[in-house]
């Protein structure tokens, strides 16, 4: 399960970085105030909690660029959690 959540976080972060035309370390800093966050969780010997997963996905849901399409994984998370996306 953790590997699937890891993949979702990394794919969502990569899509956000592409939409914003910035580095993954920039996104890491914005999301967790830690430039190495996504680099660290890409290492399979590192772990993270379900709470961290939800916090990061919540940040993406709230901060996704209006003109960019959200990734399917983020849309699924929004639907599964009942998160209300701001218009």
N, CA, C and O atoms as a printed pandas DataFrame, in Angstrom:
     atom_number atom_name residue_name chain_id  residue_number  x_coord  y_coord  z_coord
0              1         N          UNK        A               1    0.817   -1.199    0.000
1              2        CA          UNK        A               1    0.000    0.000    0.000
2              3         C          UNK        A               1    0.861    1.265    0.000
3              4         O          UNK        A               1    0.572    2.228   -0.709
4              5         N          UNK        A               2    1.926    1.244    0.809
5              6        CA          UNK        A               2    2.781    2.432    0.879
6              7         C          UNK        A               2    3.397    2.746   -0.479
7              8         O          UNK        A               2    3.536    3.913   -0.843
8              9         N          UNK        A               3    3.763    1.720   -1.223
9             10        CA          UNK        A               3    4.370    1.954   -2.539
10            11         C          UNK        A               3    3.382    2.634   -3.487
11            12         O          UNK        A               3    3.768    3.494   -4.278
12            13         N          UNK        A               4    2.118    2.250   -3.405
13            14        CA          UNK        A               4    1.091    2.880   -4.248
14            15         C          UNK        A               4    0.895    4.344   -3.851
15            16         O          UNK        A               4    0.787    5.213   -4.716
16            17         N          UNK        A               5    0.849    4.614   -2.552
17            18        CA          UNK        A               5    0.716    5.994   -2.083
18            19         C          UNK        A               5    1.936    6.819   -2.478
19            20         O          UNK        A               5    1.806    7.984   -2.854
20            21         N          UNK        A               6    3.110    6.221   -2.395
21            22        CA          UNK        A               6    4.350    6.887   -2.801
22            23         C          UNK        A               6    4.267    7.284   -4.277
23            24         O          UNK        A               6    4.593    8.412   -4.649
24            25         N          UNK        A               7    3.831    6.350   -5.096
25            26        CA          UNK        A               7    3.709    6.599   -6.537
26            27         C          UNK        A               7    2.720    7.742   -6.806
27            28         O          UNK        A               7    2.976    8.606   -7.645
28            29         N          UNK        A               8    1.601    7.739   -6.095
29            30        CA          UNK        A               8    0.599    8.797   -6.270
30            31         C          UNK        A               8    1.182   10.156   -5.898
31            32         O          UNK        A               8    1.012   11.125   -6.638
32            33         N          UNK        A               9    1.867   10.235   -4.760
33            34        CA          UNK        A               9    2.470   11.506   -4.345
34            35         C          UNK        A               9    3.490   12.000   -5.357
35            36         O          UNK        A               9    3.489   13.173   -5.729
36            37         N          UNK        A              10    4.354   11.109   -5.796
37            38        CA          UNK        A              10    5.406   11.514   -6.729
38            39         C          UNK        A              10    4.839   11.909   -8.085
39            40         O          UNK        A              10    5.308   12.873   -8.691
40            41         N          UNK        A              11    3.838   11.181   -8.573
41            42        CA          UNK        A              11    3.213   11.532   -9.851
42            43         C          UNK        A              11    2.473   12.864   -9.762
43            44         O          UNK        A              11    2.531   13.680  -10.681
44            45         N          UNK        A              12    1.786   13.070   -8.656
45            46        CA          UNK        A              12    1.052   14.324   -8.465
46            47         C          UNK        A              12    2.022   15.494   -8.354
47            48         O          UNK        A              12    1.783   16.557   -8.927
48            49         N          UNK        A              13    3.100   15.302   -7.629
49            50        CA          UNK        A              13    4.114   16.352   -7.494
50            51         C          UNK        A              13    4.755   16.672   -8.840
51            52         O          UNK        A              13    4.977   17.840   -9.158
52            53         N          UNK        A              14    5.051   15.653   -9.625
53            54        CA          UNK        A              14    5.652   15.873  -10.946
54            55         C          UNK        A              14    4.692   16.633  -11.857
55            56         O          UNK        A              14    5.112   17.514  -12.607
56            57         N          UNK        A              15    3.411   16.296  -11.796
57            58        CA          UNK        A              15    2.416   16.997  -12.616
58            59         C          UNK        A              15    2.291   18.457  -12.183
59            60         O          UNK        A              15    2.164   19.350  -13.021
60            61         N          UNK        A              16    2.328   18.692  -10.881
61            62        CA          UNK        A              16    2.250   20.063  -10.378
62            63         C          UNK        A              16    3.489   20.855  -10.802
63            64         O          UNK        A              16    3.380   22.001  -11.237
64            65         N          UNK        A              17    4.653   20.244  -10.675
65            66        CA          UNK        A              17    5.893   20.913  -11.077
66            67         C          UNK        A              17    5.853   21.263  -12.564
67            68         O          UNK        A              17    6.296   22.343  -12.956
68            69         N          UNK        A              18    5.331   20.367  -13.388
69            70        CA          UNK        A              18    5.218   20.640  -14.824
70            71         C          UNK        A              18    4.228   21.776  -15.081
71            72         O          UNK        A              18    4.482   22.641  -15.919
72            73         N          UNK        A              19    3.110   21.778  -14.369
73            74        CA          UNK        A              19    2.099   22.823  -14.552
74            75         C          UNK        A              19    2.617   24.193  -14.132
75            76         O          UNK        A              19    2.247   25.208  -14.721
76            77         N          UNK        A              20    3.465   24.220  -13.124
77            78        CA          UNK        A              20    4.024   25.469  -12.616
78            79         C          UNK        A              20    5.380   25.809  -13.238
79            80         O          UNK        A              20    5.933   26.880  -12.990
80            81         N          UNK        A              21    5.909   24.888  -14.049
81            82        CA          UNK        A              21    7.226   25.066  -14.680
82            83         C          UNK        A              21    8.296   25.387  -13.634
83            84         O          UNK        A              21    9.028   26.369  -13.752
84            85         N          UNK        A              22    8.367   24.538  -12.614
85            86        CA          UNK        A              22    9.385   24.722  -11.583
86            87         C          UNK        A              22    9.925   23.364  -11.147
87            88         O          UNK        A              22    9.393   22.318  -11.517
88            89         N          UNK        A              23   10.971   23.404  -10.369
89            90        CA          UNK        A              23   11.641   22.179   -9.930
90            91         C          UNK        A              23   10.851   21.472   -8.828
91            92         O          UNK        A              23   10.081   22.091   -8.094
92            93         N          UNK        A              24   11.062   20.180   -8.737
93            94        CA          UNK        A              24   10.424   19.379   -7.695
94            95         C          UNK        A              24   10.837   19.860   -6.300
95            96         O          UNK        A              24   10.041   19.802   -5.363
96            97         N          UNK        A              25   12.064   20.327   -6.165
97            98        CA          UNK        A              25   12.513   20.844   -4.865
98            99         C          UNK        A              25   11.725   22.095   -4.469
99           100         O          UNK        A              25   11.490   22.332   -3.284
100          101         N          UNK        A              26   11.323   22.885   -5.446
101          102        CA          UNK        A              26   10.494   24.060   -5.173
102          103         C          UNK        A              26    9.133   23.635   -4.649
103          104         O          UNK        A              26    8.615   24.214   -3.695
104          105         N          UNK        A              27    8.556   22.615   -5.283
105          106        CA          UNK        A              27    7.264   22.098   -4.834
106          107         C          UNK        A              27    7.404   21.513   -3.427
107          108         O          UNK        A              27    6.535   21.720   -2.580
108          109         N          UNK        A              28    8.491   20.785   -3.177
109          110        CA          UNK        A              28    8.739   20.216   -1.845
110          111         C          UNK        A              28    8.761   21.307   -0.786
111          112         O          UNK        A              28    8.196   21.150    0.297
112          113         N          UNK        A              29    9.413   22.405   -1.107
113          114        CA          UNK        A              29    9.513   23.515   -0.166
114          115         C          UNK        A              29    8.134   24.135    0.085
115          116         O          UNK        A              29    7.794   24.468    1.220
116          117         N          UNK        A              30    7.350   24.284   -0.976
117          118        CA          UNK        A              30    6.013   24.865   -0.820
118          119         C          UNK        A              30    5.101   23.961    0.009
119          120         O          UNK        A              30    4.354   24.434    0.866
120          121         N          UNK        A              31    5.172   22.665   -0.258
121          122        CA          UNK        A              31    4.253   21.714    0.377
122          123         C          UNK        A              31    4.635   21.424    1.826
123          124         O          UNK        A              31    3.786   21.487    2.715
124          125         N          UNK        A              32    5.900   21.108    2.067
125          126        CA          UNK        A              32    6.335   20.649    3.393
126          127         C          UNK        A              32    7.425   21.519    4.015
127          128         O          UNK        A              32    7.961   21.177    5.069
128          129         N          UNK        A              33    7.758   22.638    3.375
129          130        CA          UNK        A              33    8.843   23.494    3.853
130          131         C          UNK        A              33   10.136   22.692    4.009
131          132         O          UNK        A              33   10.896   22.880    4.959
132          133         N          UNK        A              34   10.362   21.795    3.050
133          134        CA          UNK        A              34   11.505   20.881    3.065
134          135         C          UNK        A              34   11.848   20.552    1.615
135          136         O          UNK        A              34   11.155   19.762    0.974
136          137         N          UNK        A              35   12.908   21.152    1.102
137          138        CA          UNK        A              35   13.254   21.000   -0.317
138          139         C          UNK        A              35   13.546   19.559   -0.719
139          140         O          UNK        A              35   13.483   19.232   -1.904
140          141         N          UNK        A              36   13.862   18.701    0.227
141          142        CA          UNK        A              36   14.208   17.308   -0.094
142          143         C          UNK        A              36   13.052   16.329    0.132
143          144         O          UNK        A              36   13.240   15.121   -0.012
144          145         N          UNK        A              37   11.875   16.819    0.480
145          146        CA          UNK        A              37   10.772   15.929    0.842
146          147         C          UNK        A              37   10.475   14.894   -0.240
147          148         O          UNK        A              37   10.471   13.698    0.051
148          149         N          UNK        A              38   10.227   15.315   -1.469
149          150        CA          UNK        A              38    9.871   14.359   -2.520
150          151         C          UNK        A              38   11.055   13.488   -2.922
151          152         O          UNK        A              38   10.868   12.331   -3.297
152          153         N          UNK        A              39   12.253   14.020   -2.850
153          154        CA          UNK        A              39   13.439   13.202   -3.111
154          155         C          UNK        A              39   13.543   12.097   -2.066
155          156         O          UNK        A              39   13.839   10.947   -2.390
156          157         N          UNK        A              40   13.298   12.454   -0.824
157          158        CA          UNK        A              40   13.398   11.481    0.262
158          159         C          UNK        A              40   12.335   10.386    0.137
159          160         O          UNK        A              40   12.649    9.206    0.293
160          161         N          UNK        A              41   11.084   10.760   -0.141
161          162        CA          UNK        A              41   10.059    9.716   -0.211
162          163         C          UNK        A              41   10.166    8.883   -1.482
163          164         O          UNK        A              41    9.540    7.828   -1.584
164          165         N          UNK        A              42   10.945    9.342   -2.442
165          166        CA          UNK        A              42   11.160    8.510   -3.637
166          167         C          UNK        A              42   12.062    7.318   -3.319
167          168         O          UNK        A              42   12.113    6.352   -4.081
168          169         N          UNK        A              43   12.763    7.389   -2.206
169          170        CA          UNK        A              43   13.623    6.288   -1.767
170          171         C          UNK        A              43   12.762    5.269   -1.020
171          172         O          UNK        A              43   12.129    5.597   -0.017
172          173         N          UNK        A              44   12.745    4.046   -1.512
173          174        CA          UNK        A              44   11.845    3.037   -0.941
174          175         C          UNK        A              44   12.213    2.615    0.478
175          176         O          UNK        A              44   11.402    1.990    1.162
176          177         N          UNK        A              45   13.415    2.945    0.929
177          178        CA          UNK        A              45   13.776    2.617    2.311
178          179         C          UNK        A              45   13.308    3.698    3.292
179          180         O          UNK        A              45   13.478    3.551    4.502
180          181         N          UNK        A              46   12.727    4.769    2.782
181          182        CA          UNK        A              46   12.172    5.832    3.626
182          183         C          UNK        A              46   10.668    5.634    3.723
183          184         O          UNK        A              46   10.039    5.106    2.806
184          185         N          UNK        A              47   10.103    6.060    4.835
185          186        CA          UNK        A              47    8.683    5.848    5.075
186          187         C          UNK        A              47    7.989    7.181    5.333
187          188         O          UNK        A              47    8.631    8.187    5.634
188          189         N          UNK        A              48    6.673    7.167    5.209
189          190        CA          UNK        A              48    5.859    8.329    5.543
190          191         C          UNK        A              48    4.511    7.808    6.035
191          192         O          UNK        A              48    4.163    6.649    5.805
192          193         N          UNK        A              49    3.764    8.661    6.704
193          194        CA          UNK        A              49    2.492    8.232    7.283
194          195         C          UNK        A              49    1.323    8.525    6.345
195          196         O          UNK        A              49    1.440    9.308    5.403
196          197         N          UNK        A              50    0.205    7.881    6.624
197          198        CA          UNK        A              50   -1.026    8.164    5.878
198          199         C          UNK        A              50   -1.447    9.612    6.111
199          200         O          UNK        A              50   -2.008   10.250    5.220
200          201         N          UNK        A              51   -1.179   10.124    7.298
201          202        CA          UNK        A              51   -1.491   11.527    7.585
202          203         C          UNK        A              51   -0.687   12.450    6.676
203          204         O          UNK        A              51   -1.224   13.424    6.149
204          205         N          UNK        A              52    0.589   12.151    6.491
205          206        CA          UNK        A              52    1.414   12.952    5.590
206          207         C          UNK        A              52    0.863   12.890    4.170
207          208         O          UNK        A              52    0.787   13.910    3.485
208          209         N          UNK        A              53    0.479   11.698    3.731
209          210        CA          UNK        A              53   -0.117   11.549    2.400
210          211         C          UNK        A              53   -1.324   12.477    2.260
211          212         O          UNK        A              53   -1.428   13.220    1.284
212          213         N          UNK        A              54   -2.235   12.434    3.234
213          214        CA          UNK        A              54   -3.434   13.267    3.166
214          215         C          UNK        A              54   -3.107   14.754    3.233
215          216         O          UNK        A              54   -3.728   15.553    2.533
216          217         N          UNK        A              55   -2.149   15.134    4.058
217          218        CA          UNK        A              55   -1.757   16.547    4.148
218          219         C          UNK        A              55   -1.226   17.055    2.814
219          220         O          UNK        A              55   -1.566   18.156    2.381
220          221         N          UNK        A              56   -0.399   16.254    2.173
221          222        CA          UNK        A              56    0.189   16.666    0.895
222          223         C          UNK        A              56   -0.880   16.718   -0.198
223          224         O          UNK        A              56   -0.915   17.664   -0.986
224          225         N          UNK        A              57   -1.743   15.716   -0.249
225          226        CA          UNK        A              57   -2.809   15.720   -1.255
226          227         C          UNK        A              57   -3.770   16.889   -1.015
227          228         O          UNK        A              57   -4.261   17.496   -1.966
228          229         N          UNK        A              58   -4.032   17.196    0.245
229          230        CA          UNK        A              58   -4.871   18.349    0.583
230          231         C          UNK        A              58   -4.230   19.628    0.052
231          232         O          UNK        A              58   -4.913   20.476   -0.520
232          233         N          UNK        A              59   -2.925   19.766    0.241
233          234        CA          UNK        A              59   -2.223   20.947   -0.257
234          235         C          UNK        A              59   -2.367   21.045   -1.777
235          236         O          UNK        A              59   -2.669   22.114   -2.307
236          237         N          UNK        A              60   -2.150   19.931   -2.474
237          238        CA          UNK        A              60   -2.290   19.945   -3.928
238          239         C          UNK        A              60   -3.713   20.322   -4.337
239          240         O          UNK        A              60   -3.897   21.118   -5.257
240          241         N          UNK        A              61   -4.712   19.768   -3.674
241          242        CA          UNK        A              61   -6.106   20.069   -4.005
242          243         C          UNK        A              61   -6.406   21.557   -3.837
243          244         O          UNK        A              61   -7.119   22.145   -4.650
244          245         N          UNK        A              62   -5.866   22.160   -2.792
245          246        CA          UNK        A              62   -6.107   23.584   -2.537
246          247         C          UNK        A              62   -5.292   24.505   -3.434
247          248         O          UNK        A              62   -5.719   25.627   -3.710
248          249         N          UNK        A              63   -4.148   24.063   -3.886
249          250        CA          UNK        A              63   -3.215   24.953   -4.579
250          251         C          UNK        A              63   -2.998   24.631   -6.050
251          252         O          UNK        A              63   -2.125   25.222   -6.685
252          253         N          UNK        A              64   -3.770   23.711   -6.598
253          254        CA          UNK        A              64   -3.568   23.327   -7.998
254          255         C          UNK        A              64   -3.828   24.533   -8.890
255          256         O          UNK        A              64   -4.815   25.241   -8.688
256          257         N          UNK        A              65   -2.956   24.786   -9.881
257          258        CA          UNK        A              65   -3.169   25.927  -10.786
258          259         C          UNK        A              65   -4.532   25.823  -11.483
259          260         O          UNK        A              65   -4.894   24.769  -12.006
260          261         N          UNK        A              66   -5.265   26.914  -11.481
261          262        CA          UNK        A              66   -6.618   26.912  -12.038
262          263         C          UNK        A              66   -6.666   26.492  -13.502
263          264         O          UNK        A              66   -7.613   25.830  -13.926
264          265         N          UNK        A              67   -5.667   26.866  -14.264
265          266        CA          UNK        A              67   -5.662   26.584  -15.701
266          267         C          UNK        A              67   -5.172   25.174  -16.038
267          268         O          UNK        A              67   -5.262   24.744  -17.188
268          269         N          UNK        A              68   -4.662   24.466  -15.054
269          270        CA          UNK        A              68   -4.096   23.129  -15.301
270          271         C          UNK        A              68   -5.085   22.032  -14.897
271          272         O          UNK        A              68   -5.821   22.164  -13.919
272          273         N          UNK        A              69   -5.081   20.962  -15.668
273          274        CA          UNK        A              69   -5.935   19.821  -15.347
274          275         C          UNK        A              69   -5.329   19.037  -14.184
275          276         O          UNK        A              69   -4.128   18.769  -14.158
276          277         N          UNK        A              70   -6.173   18.678  -13.231
277          278        CA          UNK        A              70   -5.712   17.873  -12.095
278          279         C          UNK        A              70   -5.501   16.428  -12.537
279          280         O          UNK        A              70   -6.253   15.919  -13.368
280          281         N          UNK        A              71   -4.483   15.765  -11.989
281          282        CA          UNK        A              71   -4.270   14.347  -12.311
282          283         C          UNK        A              71   -5.397   13.475  -11.748
283          284         O          UNK        A              71   -6.053   13.839  -10.772
284          285         N          UNK        A              72   -5.602   12.341  -12.372
285          286        CA          UNK        A              72   -6.655   11.419  -11.962
286          287         C          UNK        A              72   -6.510   11.017  -10.495
287          288         O          UNK        A              72   -7.507   10.951   -9.777
288          289         N          UNK        A              73   -5.285   10.748  -10.040
289          290        CA          UNK        A              73   -5.081   10.338   -8.644
290          291         C          UNK        A              73   -5.547   11.414   -7.667
291          292         O          UNK        A              73   -6.118   11.105   -6.621
292          293         N          UNK        A              74   -5.303   12.675   -8.010
293          294        CA          UNK        A              74   -5.745   13.769   -7.144
294          295         C          UNK        A              74   -7.267   13.867   -7.161
295          296         O          UNK        A              74   -7.882   14.082   -6.117
296          297         N          UNK        A              75   -7.875   13.714   -8.322
297          298        CA          UNK        A              75   -9.335   13.755   -8.416
298          299         C          UNK        A              75   -9.959   12.609   -7.608
299          300         O          UNK        A              75  -10.985   12.793   -6.953
300          301         N          UNK        A              76   -9.334   11.432   -7.659
301          302        CA          UNK        A              76   -9.835   10.299   -6.868
302          303         C          UNK        A              76   -9.730   10.600   -5.378
303          304         O          UNK        A              76  -10.655   10.310   -4.619
304          305         N          UNK        A              77   -8.612   11.180   -4.955
305          306        CA          UNK        A              77   -8.436   11.520   -3.546
306          307         C          UNK        A              77   -9.502   12.526   -3.114
307          308         O          UNK        A              77  -10.090   12.386   -2.041
308          309         N          UNK        A              78   -9.751   13.528   -3.935
309          310        CA          UNK        A              78  -10.768   14.534   -3.630
310          311         C          UNK        A              78  -12.134   13.863   -3.466
311          312         O          UNK        A              78  -12.858   14.149   -2.512
312          313         N          UNK        A              79  -12.482   12.975   -4.393
313          314        CA          UNK        A              79  -13.773   12.278   -4.325
314          315         C          UNK        A              79  -13.848   11.359   -3.104
315          316         O          UNK        A              79  -14.868   11.320   -2.417
316          317         N          UNK        A              80  -12.779   10.629   -2.836
317          318        CA          UNK        A              80  -12.768    9.674   -1.718
318          319         C          UNK        A              80  -12.867   10.354   -0.356
319          320         O          UNK        A              80  -13.468    9.810    0.570
320          321         N          UNK        A              81  -12.285   11.529   -0.238
321          322        CA          UNK        A              81  -12.265   12.213    1.056
322          323         C          UNK        A              81  -13.408   13.205    1.219
323          324         O          UNK        A              81  -13.657   13.689    2.323
324          325         N          UNK        A              82  -14.098   13.510    0.135
325          326        CA          UNK        A              82  -15.166   14.496    0.202
326          327         C          UNK        A              82  -14.646   15.913    0.308
327          328         O          UNK        A              82  -15.376   16.820    0.708
328          329         N          UNK        A              83  -13.387   16.108   -0.046
329          330        CA          UNK        A              83  -12.780   17.435   -0.003
330          331         C          UNK        A              83  -13.528   18.354   -0.955
331          332         O          UNK        A              83  -13.836   17.968   -2.083
332          333         N          UNK        A              84  -13.816   19.549   -0.512
333          334        CA          UNK        A              84  -14.523   20.520   -1.342
334          335         C          UNK        A              84  -13.510   21.435   -2.017
335          336         O          UNK        A              84  -12.827   22.222   -1.362
336          337         N          UNK        A              85  -13.428   21.318   -3.337
337          338        CA          UNK        A              85  -12.489   22.129   -4.108
338          339         C          UNK        A              85  -13.061   23.525   -4.274
339          340         O          UNK        A              85  -14.222   23.688   -4.651
340          341         N          UNK        A              86  -12.242   24.532   -3.993
341          342        CA          UNK        A              86  -12.669   25.917   -4.175
342          343         C          UNK        A              86  -12.762   26.213   -5.667
343          344         O          UNK        A              86  -11.903   25.793   -6.441
344          345         N          UNK        A              87  -13.811   26.942   -6.073
345          346        CA          UNK        A              87  -13.938   27.272   -7.509
346          347         C          UNK        A              87  -12.877   28.230   -7.971
347          348         O          UNK        A              87  -12.849   28.602   -9.144
